[in-house]
Structure formats: C-alpha cells, structure tokens
Amino acid sequence: MEEAFMQRTATCGSLRAADEGKTVVLNGWVHRDRNHGALHFINLRDRYGMTQVVVDDDASEALQKVAGELKLEYCIAVKGIVRRRPDDMVNPDMATGEIEVKAERIDVLSKCDVLPFMIEEENNAREDLRLRYRYLDLRSGGMQKRIALRHEIIKAIREYFYKTDFLEIETPTLIRSTPEGARDFLVPSRIYPGKFFALPQSPQLYKQLLMVSGFDKYFQIARCYRDEDPRGDRQLEFTQLDVEMSYVRRDDVLELMEDLFNDVFRKVLNVTLPAHFRRLSYHDAMNTYGSDKPDLRFGLEMHDASSFAARSTFNAFTETLAAGGAVKYIVAPKTEGHDYTRKYLGELESAAKIYGAHGMAWMKVENGTISGGVSKFFAGMEKEVIEATGAKDGDVILLVAHSDWKKCCTSLGAVRSRLGADLGLIKDGYEFCWIIDFPLFEYNEDEGHWEAAHHMFSMPQVEYLDTLESDPGSVKGDLYDLVLNGYELASGSIRIHDVELQKRIFRICNIPDEVSKERFGFLLDAFRFSPPPHGGIAPGIDRLCMIIANKESIKEVIAFPKNTAALSPMDDSPSPVEQKQLDELHLAIKE
C-alpha cells in the first residue's frame, strides 16, 4: 500500500518571522533550484506564494541526494524548521522574504517532464503553446493572480445582490432556438430525431418570464454562447452578470449599476468611483468621439468642419457638404518625441479607411499659418481655420469627409483612438460612462429591411409610439450601454411588456405574426397574463475582469479559453465523434 504523503501544515505564502522555530510541512512545486555544492536553495511555490527552502551543507547524505535530483516543477513535500534569514539576506520582494525553511526531509510527490516553456510571473510563450499546455500556463504568477481576481470580482458581485433583496435564479442552458442575433449553437435531440435544442445566447426571454412570474429582482452569473467569430474581447462561450427588475424605469437600472460597481471596485481594488457616471447620448458620443463606446481617459474631441470646409476650394469637401454629408476634424497635438511624418499620416489614413473613409486630409499649423496637405485649398482663410479649430503651432488638423455621417464619425474616431495610444495620452484609471438614446432600429442594406439595433424586446421611447411604422429610422429606444475605458461593458433596456406592441416591433423587423408566434409564442402567451413593466442589463464578467487586470484579451482572465481560430488546442476540440453517436442522433455529416 502506498504510504500517505506528508500533508502541508502551512502554505508557501503564509510563513513570517513570527513563525521562527516552528516545524512545518510545505507542499508545492520547485520554482527555482540553486545548487551551491553541498548547499541547496529551493524556491517552493504554490498559489499562495513562495518560500525559500534550504538544504544545509550538514544535511544527511540521503537528503543531499534527494535535493540534488530535484528538477524544475517537481511536486514535492518538505518538512523543516522555520528560521530567520540573516539581515543581509532578507528579500523584500517576497512576502516570506524574512524567513527560510531548513529542510529535514524532502519527498518527491511527482516528477515533471521537460517543460515546453518556463513557468514565470508572466508567460511570453506563443499563444498556441500557452493554450496547448494551459494547465502549465495557469501555474504562472500572472494567471494565478488573474483567476483569483476574477473570483474576488464575482464574489463581490454576489455579495452585493444578496444584500439588496435579489434572488439568484438559474435559467436553462438547453432552450428553443430563437435566432435573432448571432448564430445559435444547436444541440441535437436523441429522443426526438430531427429536433434541436439551442444553447442560450443570453437568458433574455427567460428573465422576462421570471418577471411575469413575480420574481421582481433577479440576477444570475450566466453562461452564454454565440456562434460568431472570436476576437480579443469575445469568445464563443462567455459569462455575464444577468439582471432584471420589475416596476423600474431607466434611471433605476442605471443607479443600481452605479452603486454595484462602486461597491465592487471599493471591495476588490480599494478604488472609489464617482457616485454617478457621465451620460452621453448615442448621437453625441458618435459626433464627439466617433464611437458608441468612447474611451474618455483622453480628450481629442472631434468637431464639425463645415463652417470653413464649405468655403474651401476642395471639391471632396464642398461636394460632400452640398449632398448633405459631413466633414469633421480633429486636432492632433504637438507632442514631444513624436513627428507627424508623411508615413505616419498615411498610417492614420489607413486606420480611417478601414471604417469606410475614402481618405483623410491634413494640414499642419506652423508659424501662425497652415501648410502642407490640403492647405492650398484654404488660401486666404488660414487665420479663420486656425481660429475655428483652436490649433497651435506644431499641431496637425486631420479631416475626414463622407456622405454618410456615421461613417464619417466612425472613421475619424478610429484615428482618434490610434492617436490616443501613439501619443501616450491615455491616463490610468477607470472612466465609466452611460450611452443612452440609441436608435431602436437600423436598416439592413443587404436584406432590405429594418432590424433591431440591440434586440427586439426593447421598449421604444414613449414619444415615438405613434410613428414606429411610418418613420422607424428616427425612433429612439429606451436602451442604455455602460462603457468602461473604451469597451462596452454592459447593455440593457426597458423591455416591452405589451403583446400588441411586441408584435408591431416584430413586423417592423420583417417578422410577420405567424413567424413570431412560431419563434416566440411562449413569450407572447405569457404577456397575455398581466406582465409587469420591467427592465434589465447584462454586464460582461470576462470583459470587466480583463479591464481591471489591464489586459487586452479576455483569454487572460478565463481558465480554459478557445484560441483566435475558435479551437481548444489543449483538448483538441471541436473533434470528430464516432459514427455510433451520429447514428443515435440521426445525423449525417455532409462533406
């Protein structure tokens, strides 16, 4: 029978000078092993920290032998006595740096093969290698801290809702497919051949049904699934905080979230946020920052250039404005150590073109006048241009024109974002803001019909109820997004709770009554039985953790993520299945 291993009596991060003289047992991994002849220094690591273990030169021959055979990442048990380090050997960078453990016995619990990469504080190996050996990557100090941070954030969220009368209720993960956004992940039914469940893109319909059921304050840490192309802050499967409340208006939801995030940031980071977050209309956010998720940690606001562009001799500007389009500008400030070379201006233009701009015009301010670029088209207007833009010597005025106002804003907004990063203008900290007054509908040019800008269950603002069908493009919804540091953190709305209004929205979105009954009949049926007014919101947990951890990819805060090709290199999924399984599900693979 295998002998029981020496079980730890302390963790590798817990021992201090006050523990001097204690006999302890530590369990962990060999992080570093320095062999100085008969003297061995072993840094032993677990998720709580690191302790230096010393095998003295007077140790037994057996102990010396075991210590000499240790390799990196061997999992070992150490029994020894805590002793103070000499004053000149104290390590202020380690929480346990005042002490070391003099080893009396070392047992190897398991050995480690040749490592594919070193286990460091931050792993610089290629992403595919990190994900192939994710269980090793997760041993790194950075990943350990970020997964623990995620735990603390979710713990604080739960504690907040438990003290504010919310009920945590689970909704199903095998549901009816109701495609209205991204593609559903489908799950074939073995019992009912030819029929499928779907994995939820969100618990949207179910949380509305919970309001009909009388559970007026609901929350859930919900798993969601969307079959869409992954990117840095998006995965096929993700986690969101799902919240819904009855008898609320928009401000009730916004104030709840402000209070929640104040509570979470205070508990987890000891950071005090503003009691209320700045609010911007969708139009103002786009017009000023070129994005409906603006990063407010730096300025560089965009402005309308029509007052002087219309009187230039530059046809691209005059013709665009005459046709009802837009010309906007941004002043790129003179910055020490940064030159606005033609090459760099070309890179900014390329950033604008990605979002639909045909080009980007520019002119430099030098010696109280303008030069270069399109300045020749403003002959005689130099002083006026400088006064209108507020540009100073060394600044560069960047301009974009487009027949489509939104594309004009978005294109120049991309330039703004690039400048903010390149010029080092982005301040540390957390800048929240609400984006409100979104359009309820947007026109799908490819399919030739209106569709919901967010989703089809959002309430129109009351003043637009009479003009829904006659002028969908002007309708504003009772929608709101929470933005943090340039990322959309949460999206929500006050919901429709009237059957006939919900049908009107479906019809505008090209879903006739018979189709809406087929897809959403259970919701429409429920709305026949006195649903309360209700609304909610759903902050993304992965994205919140990513921002707080100061990372650019949610993969850095998820234990087992997929890669950028939507694959899991570690367990090689998705993978083929046996023919027997396909036969049981009455499925055939089409090559």
C-alpha positions as CSV (number, residue, x, y, z in Angstrom):
1,M,0.0,0.0,0.0
2,E,1.3,3.4,-1.0
3,E,2.5,5.5,2.0
4,A,0.4,8.6,2.7
5,F,2.3,11.8,1.6
6,M,3.4,14.5,4.1
7,Q,0.4,16.9,4.1
8,R,1.1,20.6,4.4
9,T,0.7,22.4,7.7
10,A,1.4,25.8,6.1
11,T,1.2,27.3,2.6
12,C,4.2,28.7,0.7
13,G,2.9,32.2,1.2
14,S,2.0,32.2,4.9
15,L,5.2,32.0,7.0
16,R,6.6,35.1,8.6
17,A,9.3,36.0,11.1
18,A,6.9,35.3,14.0
19,D,6.9,31.6,12.9
20,E,10.6,31.2,13.7
21,G,11.4,27.9,15.3
22,K,8.2,26.1,14.1
23,T,8.4,22.7,12.4
24,V,6.3,22.9,9.3
25,V,5.4,20.8,6.2
26,L,5.1,22.6,2.8
27,N,3.7,21.1,-0.4
28,G,4.3,22.8,-3.8
29,W,6.4,23.0,-7.0
30,V,10.1,23.6,-7.4
31,H,10.1,27.0,-8.9
32,R,13.9,27.6,-8.8
33,D,16.7,25.3,-7.6
34,R,20.2,26.8,-6.9
35,N,22.8,24.2,-6.2
36,H,26.0,25.6,-4.5
37,G,27.9,22.4,-3.9
38,A,26.5,20.8,-0.7
39,L,24.2,23.8,-0.2
40,H,20.9,23.9,-1.9
41,F,18.4,26.8,-2.2
42,I,15.0,25.7,-3.4
43,N,12.2,28.2,-4.1
44,L,9.0,26.3,-3.4
45,R,5.8,27.7,-4.9
46,D,2.0,27.2,-4.5
47,R,-0.8,29.5,-5.4
48,Y,-0.4,31.4,-2.1
49,G,3.2,32.4,-2.7
50,M,6.8,31.3,-2.5
51,T,9.1,30.1,0.3
52,Q,12.9,29.5,0.2
53,V,13.8,26.1,1.4
54,V,17.5,25.5,2.3
55,V,19.3,22.1,2.4
56,D,22.3,23.0,4.6
57,D,25.8,21.5,3.9
58,D,25.4,19.5,7.2
59,A,22.3,17.7,5.9
60,S,22.3,13.9,5.7
61,E,23.6,12.2,2.7
62,A,20.1,10.9,1.8
63,L,18.6,14.4,2.0
64,Q,21.5,15.8,-0.1
65,K,20.8,13.1,-2.7
66,V,17.1,13.9,-3.0
67,A,17.9,17.6,-3.2
68,G,20.5,17.0,-5.9
69,E,18.0,15.1,-8.1
70,L,15.2,17.8,-8.0
71,K,14.3,19.5,-11.2
72,L,12.0,22.4,-12.1
73,E,8.3,21.9,-11.4
74,Y,8.8,18.7,-9.4
75,C,5.9,18.5,-7.0
76,I,7.4,17.9,-3.5
77,A,6.7,17.8,0.2
78,V,9.2,19.5,2.5
79,K,9.4,19.1,6.3
80,G,11.7,21.6,8.1
81,I,12.2,24.3,10.7
82,V,11.4,28.0,10.1
83,R,14.3,30.2,10.7
84,R,15.1,33.9,10.2
85,R,17.3,34.9,7.3
86,P,20.4,36.9,8.1
87,D,19.7,40.7,7.8
88,D,21.7,41.0,4.7
89,M,19.8,38.0,3.1
90,V,16.3,39.3,3.6
91,N,14.3,39.5,0.3
92,P,11.9,42.5,0.5
93,D,10.3,41.4,-2.8
94,M,8.9,38.2,-1.2
95,A,6.2,38.2,1.4
96,T,8.1,35.4,3.1
97,G,11.4,37.1,2.5
98,E,12.3,37.4,6.2
99,I,12.4,33.6,6.7
100,E,13.5,30.3,5.2
101,V,12.8,26.7,6.0
102,K,15.7,24.5,6.9
103,A,14.8,21.2,5.3
104,E,14.9,18.0,7.3
105,R,13.1,15.8,4.8
106,I,12.1,16.1,1.2
107,D,9.7,13.7,-0.6
108,V,9.1,13.8,-4.3
109,L,5.3,13.6,-4.8
110,S,5.5,13.6,-8.6
111,K,8.1,14.3,-11.3
112,C,7.8,16.7,-14.2
113,D,8.7,16.1,-17.8
114,V,10.7,18.5,-19.9
115,L,8.8,21.8,-19.8
116,P,7.5,23.3,-23.1
117,F,8.2,26.8,-21.5
118,M,9.4,28.2,-18.2
119,I,6.9,28.9,-15.5
120,E,7.4,32.7,-15.0
121,E,5.4,35.5,-13.5
122,E,4.2,36.3,-17.0
123,N,4.5,33.7,-19.7
124,N,5.9,35.1,-23.0
125,A,5.5,31.8,-24.9
126,R,3.4,31.8,-28.1
127,E,-0.3,31.8,-27.5
128,D,-0.8,28.4,-29.2
129,L,1.8,26.9,-26.9
130,R,0.3,28.5,-23.9
131,L,-3.2,27.2,-24.7
132,R,-1.8,23.7,-25.7
133,Y,-0.3,23.4,-22.2
134,R,-2.9,25.6,-20.4
135,Y,-2.6,23.7,-17.2
136,L,1.1,24.8,-17.0
137,D,0.3,28.3,-18.2
138,L,-2.2,28.6,-15.3
139,R,0.7,28.0,-12.9
140,S,2.3,31.3,-13.8
141,G,2.1,34.0,-11.2
142,G,0.1,36.3,-13.5
143,M,-2.5,33.8,-14.4
144,Q,-2.9,32.7,-10.8
145,K,-3.5,36.3,-9.7
146,R,-5.9,37.0,-12.5
147,I,-8.0,33.9,-11.9
148,A,-8.1,34.8,-8.2
149,L,-9.0,38.4,-9.1
150,R,-11.9,37.0,-11.2
151,H,-13.1,35.1,-8.2
152,E,-13.0,38.2,-6.0
153,I,-14.9,40.2,-8.5
154,I,-17.7,37.6,-8.8
155,K,-17.7,37.1,-5.0
156,A,-18.2,40.9,-4.5
157,I,-21.0,41.0,-7.1
158,R,-22.9,38.1,-5.5
159,E,-22.5,39.7,-2.0
160,Y,-23.9,43.0,-3.3
161,F,-27.0,41.3,-4.8
162,Y,-27.6,39.1,-1.8
163,K,-27.8,42.2,0.4
164,T,-30.2,44.0,-1.9
165,D,-33.1,41.5,-2.0
166,F,-32.2,40.0,-5.4
167,L,-32.8,36.2,-5.9
168,E,-30.2,34.2,-7.8
169,I,-32.1,32.0,-10.2
170,E,-30.7,29.7,-12.8
171,T,-32.3,29.6,-16.3
172,P,-31.9,26.6,-18.7
173,T,-29.0,26.1,-21.0
174,L,-30.9,23.8,-23.3
175,I,-33.6,26.0,-24.9
176,R,-35.6,26.6,-28.0
177,S,-33.6,28.2,-30.9
178,T,-34.9,31.7,-31.4
179,P,-32.3,33.2,-33.9
180,E,-32.4,36.9,-33.6
181,G,-28.8,37.9,-33.3
182,A,-25.7,35.8,-33.7
183,R,-25.9,32.1,-34.8
184,D,-27.2,29.7,-32.2
185,F,-25.2,26.7,-31.1
186,L,-27.5,23.8,-31.8
187,V,-27.8,20.6,-29.7
188,P,-29.5,17.6,-31.5
189,S,-32.1,15.7,-29.5
190,R,-31.5,11.9,-29.4
191,I,-35.1,11.3,-28.1
192,Y,-36.7,13.5,-30.7
193,P,-34.9,12.9,-34.1
194,G,-34.7,15.9,-36.3
195,K,-35.3,18.3,-33.4
196,F,-32.8,20.5,-31.7
197,F,-32.1,22.5,-28.5
198,A,-30.0,25.6,-28.7
199,L,-27.5,26.9,-26.2
200,P,-28.6,30.4,-24.9
201,Q,-27.0,33.5,-26.4
202,S,-28.3,35.1,-23.2
203,P,-31.1,34.3,-20.7
204,Q,-33.2,37.2,-22.2
205,L,-36.6,35.6,-22.7
206,Y,-36.3,33.6,-19.5
207,K,-35.5,36.5,-17.3
208,Q,-38.5,38.4,-18.8
209,L,-40.7,35.3,-18.0
210,L,-39.3,35.4,-14.4
211,M,-40.7,39.0,-14.2
212,V,-44.1,37.7,-15.4
213,S,-43.7,35.0,-12.6
214,G,-43.4,37.6,-9.9
215,F,-39.7,37.4,-9.1
216,D,-39.2,41.1,-9.2
217,K,-35.4,41.2,-8.6
218,Y,-33.4,38.5,-10.4
219,F,-29.8,38.0,-11.1
220,Q,-27.6,35.3,-12.4
221,I,-23.9,34.7,-13.2
222,A,-24.9,33.3,-16.6
223,R,-23.0,31.3,-19.2
224,C,-23.8,32.4,-22.7
225,Y,-23.0,31.0,-26.1
226,R,-22.8,32.7,-29.5
227,D,-21.5,31.0,-32.7
228,E,-19.6,34.0,-34.0
229,D,-16.0,34.9,-35.0
230,P,-13.9,35.3,-31.9
231,R,-11.7,38.3,-31.2
232,G,-9.7,39.7,-28.3
233,D,-12.6,40.6,-26.1
234,R,-15.1,38.0,-27.3
235,Q,-15.3,34.2,-27.1
236,L,-17.7,31.5,-28.3
237,E,-18.7,31.0,-24.7
238,F,-18.7,33.8,-22.1
239,T,-20.0,34.8,-18.7
240,Q,-22.3,37.7,-18.0
241,L,-24.0,39.2,-14.9
242,D,-27.7,39.0,-15.9
243,V,-30.0,41.3,-14.1
244,E,-33.7,42.0,-14.4
245,M,-36.2,44.0,-12.3
246,S,-39.9,44.8,-12.3
247,Y,-41.6,48.2,-11.9
248,V,-38.5,50.1,-12.9
249,R,-37.6,52.9,-15.2
250,R,-34.2,53.5,-16.9
251,D,-32.7,55.6,-14.1
252,D,-33.5,52.9,-11.6
253,V,-31.3,50.4,-13.5
254,L,-28.6,52.9,-14.1
255,E,-28.4,53.9,-10.5
256,L,-28.3,50.3,-9.4
257,M,-25.3,49.5,-11.6
258,E,-23.5,52.7,-10.4
259,D,-24.0,51.5,-6.8
260,L,-22.9,47.9,-7.7
261,F,-19.7,49.0,-9.4
262,N,-18.9,51.4,-6.7
263,D,-19.3,48.5,-4.2
264,V,-17.2,46.1,-6.3
265,F,-14.4,48.4,-7.0
266,R,-14.1,49.5,-3.4
267,K,-14.0,45.9,-2.1
268,V,-11.7,44.5,-4.8
269,L,-9.4,47.4,-5.7
270,N,-10.0,49.9,-2.9
271,V,-10.9,52.4,-5.6
272,T,-13.6,55.0,-5.2
273,L,-15.7,55.7,-8.3
274,P,-18.0,58.7,-8.9
275,A,-21.4,58.2,-7.4
276,H,-22.9,58.7,-10.8
277,F,-21.3,58.1,-14.2
278,R,-21.3,60.6,-17.1
279,R,-24.2,60.2,-19.6
280,L,-23.8,60.8,-23.3
281,S,-26.5,60.4,-26.0
282,Y,-25.6,58.0,-28.8
283,H,-25.6,61.0,-31.2
284,D,-23.2,63.0,-29.0
285,A,-20.9,60.1,-28.4
286,M,-20.6,59.4,-32.1
287,N,-20.3,63.0,-33.1
288,T,-17.7,63.9,-30.5
289,Y,-15.7,60.6,-30.1
290,G,-16.5,58.6,-33.2
291,S,-17.7,55.7,-31.2
292,D,-20.7,54.5,-29.2
293,K,-18.1,53.1,-26.7
294,P,-15.8,56.0,-26.3
295,D,-12.6,55.9,-24.2
296,L,-12.9,59.0,-22.1
297,R,-9.5,58.7,-20.5
298,F,-8.2,61.2,-23.0
299,G,-9.7,64.2,-24.9
300,L,-9.0,64.7,-28.6
301,E,-12.7,65.6,-29.3
302,M,-13.9,65.6,-32.9
303,H,-15.7,68.7,-34.3
304,D,-17.8,69.8,-37.3
305,A,-15.6,71.4,-40.0
306,S,-18.5,72.6,-42.3
307,S,-18.2,76.2,-41.2
308,F,-14.9,76.6,-43.0
309,A,-14.8,73.5,-45.2
310,A,-17.8,74.6,-47.2
311,R,-16.0,77.7,-48.4
312,S,-12.8,75.9,-49.4
313,T,-12.0,75.0,-53.0
314,F,-11.5,71.4,-52.1
315,N,-14.2,69.5,-54.1
316,A,-14.2,66.5,-51.8
317,F,-15.4,68.8,-49.0
318,T,-17.7,71.1,-50.9
319,E,-19.5,68.4,-52.8
320,T,-19.9,66.2,-49.8
321,L,-21.5,69.0,-47.8
322,A,-23.7,70.0,-50.7
323,A,-25.0,66.5,-50.9
324,G,-25.9,66.5,-47.2
325,G,-22.8,64.7,-45.9
326,A,-20.4,65.6,-43.2
327,V,-16.8,66.9,-42.8
328,K,-15.3,66.5,-39.4
329,Y,-11.9,67.3,-38.0
330,I,-9.6,66.5,-35.0
331,V,-6.6,68.5,-33.9
332,A,-3.6,66.2,-33.3
333,P,-1.5,68.0,-30.7
334,K,2.3,68.7,-31.0
335,T,3.9,66.1,-28.8
336,E,7.5,65.9,-27.7
337,G,9.3,62.9,-29.3
338,H,6.6,62.4,-31.9
339,D,6.7,63.6,-35.5
340,Y,3.8,63.7,-37.9
341,T,5.7,62.4,-40.9
342,R,4.0,61.6,-44.2
343,K,4.5,57.9,-43.4
344,Y,2.7,58.3,-40.0
345,L,-0.1,60.4,-41.6
346,G,-0.5,57.6,-44.1
347,E,-0.9,55.1,-41.3
348,L,-3.6,57.2,-39.8
349,E,-5.4,57.5,-43.1
350,S,-5.3,53.7,-43.4
351,A,-6.9,53.4,-40.0
352,A,-9.7,55.7,-41.2
353,K,-10.2,53.8,-44.4
354,I,-10.9,50.5,-42.5
355,Y,-14.2,52.2,-41.3
356,G,-15.3,53.5,-44.7
357,A,-13.4,56.7,-45.2
358,H,-12.3,57.4,-48.8
359,G,-9.3,59.2,-47.4
360,M,-8.0,61.6,-44.8
361,A,-7.0,65.2,-45.4
362,W,-4.5,67.1,-43.2
363,M,-2.7,70.4,-42.8
364,K,0.0,71.5,-40.4
365,V,0.0,74.7,-38.3
366,E,3.4,76.4,-38.5
367,N,4.4,80.0,-37.7
368,G,0.8,81.1,-37.3
369,T,-0.4,79.7,-40.6
370,I,-1.3,76.4,-42.3
371,S,0.8,74.4,-44.7
372,G,1.1,71.1,-46.4
373,G,-1.7,68.6,-47.3
374,V,-4.9,70.4,-48.4
375,S,-3.9,73.8,-47.0
376,K,-3.7,75.3,-50.6
377,F,-7.5,74.9,-50.9
378,F,-7.9,77.3,-47.9
379,A,-5.9,80.2,-49.4
380,G,-7.0,83.4,-47.7
381,M,-8.7,81.5,-44.9
382,E,-5.7,80.5,-42.9
383,K,-6.4,82.6,-39.9
384,E,-10.0,81.6,-39.9
385,V,-9.2,77.9,-40.0
386,I,-6.7,78.3,-37.1
387,E,-9.2,80.3,-35.0
388,A,-12.1,77.9,-35.8
389,T,-10.0,74.8,-34.8
390,G,-8.0,76.3,-31.9
391,A,-4.9,74.6,-33.4
392,K,-1.5,75.8,-32.2
393,D,2.0,75.8,-33.8
394,G,3.1,72.2,-34.3
395,D,-0.4,70.8,-34.3
396,V,-1.9,68.9,-37.3
397,I,-5.5,69.3,-38.4
398,L,-6.9,66.0,-39.6
399,L,-10.1,65.9,-41.6
400,V,-12.5,63.2,-42.9
401,A,-15.4,63.8,-45.3
402,H,-18.2,61.2,-46.1
403,S,-21.7,61.3,-47.5
404,D,-22.7,59.1,-44.5
405,W,-22.5,60.9,-41.2
406,K,-22.0,57.7,-39.2
407,K,-19.1,56.5,-41.4
408,C,-17.5,60.0,-41.2
409,C,-17.7,59.8,-37.4
410,T,-16.5,56.2,-37.1
411,S,-13.6,56.7,-39.5
412,L,-12.2,59.8,-37.7
413,G,-13.0,58.0,-34.4
414,A,-10.5,55.3,-35.4
415,V,-7.9,58.0,-36.0
416,R,-8.6,59.4,-32.5
417,S,-8.1,56.0,-30.9
418,R,-4.8,55.5,-32.7
419,L,-3.6,58.9,-31.7
420,G,-4.6,58.4,-28.1
421,A,-2.4,55.3,-27.9
422,D,0.5,56.5,-30.0
423,L,0.9,59.9,-28.3
424,G,0.6,58.4,-24.8
425,L,-2.5,60.4,-24.0
426,I,-4.5,57.6,-22.2
427,K,-4.5,58.2,-18.5
428,D,-4.5,55.5,-15.9
429,G,-7.8,54.8,-14.1
430,Y,-11.3,53.9,-14.8
431,E,-13.7,56.1,-16.8
432,F,-17.2,54.8,-16.9
433,C,-20.0,56.4,-18.9
434,W,-23.5,55.7,-20.0
435,I,-24.6,55.8,-23.6
436,I,-28.3,56.5,-23.9
437,D,-30.9,57.4,-26.5
438,F,-29.8,54.8,-29.1
439,P,-31.7,54.3,-32.3
440,L,-34.2,51.4,-31.8
441,F,-33.8,50.2,-35.4
442,E,-31.1,50.1,-38.0
443,Y,-31.5,49.4,-41.7
444,N,-30.1,46.2,-43.1
445,E,-28.9,47.2,-46.6
446,D,-28.1,43.6,-47.7
447,E,-31.5,42.2,-46.8
448,G,-33.5,45.3,-47.4
449,H,-35.4,45.7,-44.1
450,W,-35.2,47.2,-40.7
451,E,-33.9,45.2,-37.8
452,A,-33.4,45.9,-34.0
453,A,-30.2,47.8,-33.2
454,H,-29.9,45.8,-29.9
455,H,-32.7,43.3,-29.7
456,M,-36.4,43.1,-30.5
457,F,-37.6,43.2,-26.9
458,S,-36.5,46.8,-26.1
459,M,-39.1,49.4,-25.4
460,P,-39.4,52.4,-27.8
461,Q,-39.3,55.8,-26.0
462,V,-42.9,56.8,-25.4
463,E,-42.9,59.8,-27.8
464,Y,-42.2,57.6,-30.8
465,L,-45.0,55.0,-30.3
466,D,-47.3,56.7,-32.9
467,T,-44.6,56.9,-35.6
468,L,-43.0,53.4,-35.3
469,E,-44.1,52.1,-38.7
470,S,-44.1,55.4,-40.6
471,D,-40.5,56.5,-39.6
472,P,-38.6,53.6,-38.0
473,G,-35.2,55.4,-38.6
474,S,-36.0,58.2,-36.2
475,V,-37.2,56.1,-33.3
476,K,-35.1,56.1,-30.2
477,G,-35.2,53.2,-27.8
478,D,-35.2,53.0,-24.0
479,L,-31.8,51.5,-24.4
480,Y,-28.5,52.0,-22.5
481,D,-25.0,50.8,-22.6
482,L,-22.4,51.0,-19.9
483,V,-18.9,51.8,-21.3
484,L,-15.6,51.5,-19.4
485,N,-12.3,52.6,-20.8
486,G,-13.5,52.3,-24.4
487,Y,-15.1,48.9,-24.0
488,E,-18.8,48.2,-24.0
489,L,-19.2,46.6,-20.5
490,A,-22.9,46.2,-20.4
491,S,-26.0,46.6,-22.5
492,G,-29.6,46.8,-21.3
493,S,-33.0,48.3,-21.9
494,I,-36.5,48.7,-20.5
495,R,-38.5,45.9,-22.0
496,I,-41.7,45.7,-23.9
497,H,-44.5,44.2,-21.8
498,D,-47.4,44.7,-24.1
499,V,-48.3,41.9,-26.6
500,E,-49.5,44.2,-29.4
501,L,-46.5,46.5,-29.2
502,Q,-44.2,43.5,-29.3
503,K,-45.9,42.3,-32.4
504,R,-45.5,45.7,-34.0
505,I,-41.8,45.6,-33.4
506,F,-41.6,42.1,-34.8
507,R,-43.4,43.2,-38.0
508,I,-41.1,46.2,-38.5
509,C,-38.2,43.8,-38.2
510,N,-39.6,41.7,-41.1
511,I,-41.1,39.0,-38.8
512,P,-44.8,38.5,-39.6
513,D,-47.2,37.4,-37.0
514,E,-47.2,33.7,-37.9
515,V,-43.4,33.6,-37.7
516,S,-43.2,35.5,-34.4
517,K,-45.8,33.1,-33.0
518,E,-43.7,30.1,-34.1
519,R,-40.5,31.6,-32.7
520,F,-41.6,33.5,-29.6
521,G,-45.1,32.1,-28.9
522,F,-44.3,31.2,-25.3
523,L,-43.3,34.8,-24.6
524,L,-46.3,36.3,-26.3
525,D,-48.6,33.8,-24.5
526,A,-47.0,34.8,-21.2
527,F,-47.6,38.5,-22.0
528,R,-51.4,37.8,-22.1
529,F,-51.2,37.2,-18.3
530,S,-50.6,40.7,-16.8
531,P,-46.8,41.1,-17.1
532,P,-45.3,44.0,-15.0
533,P,-43.2,46.8,-16.6
534,H,-39.6,45.6,-16.3
535,G,-36.1,46.2,-17.5
536,G,-32.6,45.0,-17.0
537,I,-29.0,44.9,-18.0
538,A,-26.2,42.4,-18.5
539,P,-22.5,43.4,-17.8
540,G,-19.9,41.1,-19.2
541,I,-17.8,39.4,-16.5
542,D,-14.9,38.4,-18.8
543,R,-14.6,41.9,-20.1
544,L,-14.8,43.5,-16.7
545,C,-12.1,41.2,-15.4
546,M,-9.9,41.9,-18.4
547,I,-10.1,45.7,-18.0
548,I,-9.4,45.5,-14.2
549,A,-6.4,43.2,-14.9
550,N,-5.2,45.7,-17.5
551,K,-5.1,43.1,-20.3
552,E,-6.2,43.4,-23.9
553,S,-7.7,39.9,-24.3
554,I,-10.3,38.1,-22.2
555,K,-8.3,34.9,-22.7
556,E,-6.0,36.3,-19.9
557,V,-8.8,36.0,-17.4
558,I,-10.5,32.8,-18.5
559,A,-9.2,29.5,-17.2
560,F,-9.6,27.5,-20.4
561,P,-10.4,29.7,-23.4
562,K,-10.5,29.0,-27.1
563,N,-7.9,30.4,-29.4
564,T,-8.4,33.0,-32.2
565,A,-9.4,30.2,-34.5
566,A,-12.2,29.1,-32.1
567,L,-10.3,25.9,-31.2
568,S,-9.1,24.5,-27.9
569,P,-5.5,23.2,-28.6
570,M,-5.3,21.6,-25.2
571,D,-8.1,19.0,-25.6
572,D,-8.3,19.3,-29.4
573,S,-11.9,20.4,-29.6
574,P,-14.1,20.6,-31.5
575,S,-13.3,17.0,-32.6
576,P,-14.9,14.3,-34.7
577,V,-17.3,11.8,-33.0
578,E,-17.9,8.2,-33.5
579,Q,-20.4,7.1,-36.2
580,K,-22.4,5.3,-33.5
581,Q,-23.0,8.7,-31.8
582,L,-24.1,10.3,-35.1
583,D,-26.5,7.3,-35.7
584,E,-28.1,7.7,-32.3
585,L,-28.8,11.3,-33.1
586,H,-30.0,10.6,-36.7
587,L,-27.3,12.9,-38.1
588,A,-25.1,12.5,-41.2
589,I,-22.0,14.5,-42.0
590,K,-22.2,16.4,-45.3
591,E,-18.7,16.7,-46.8
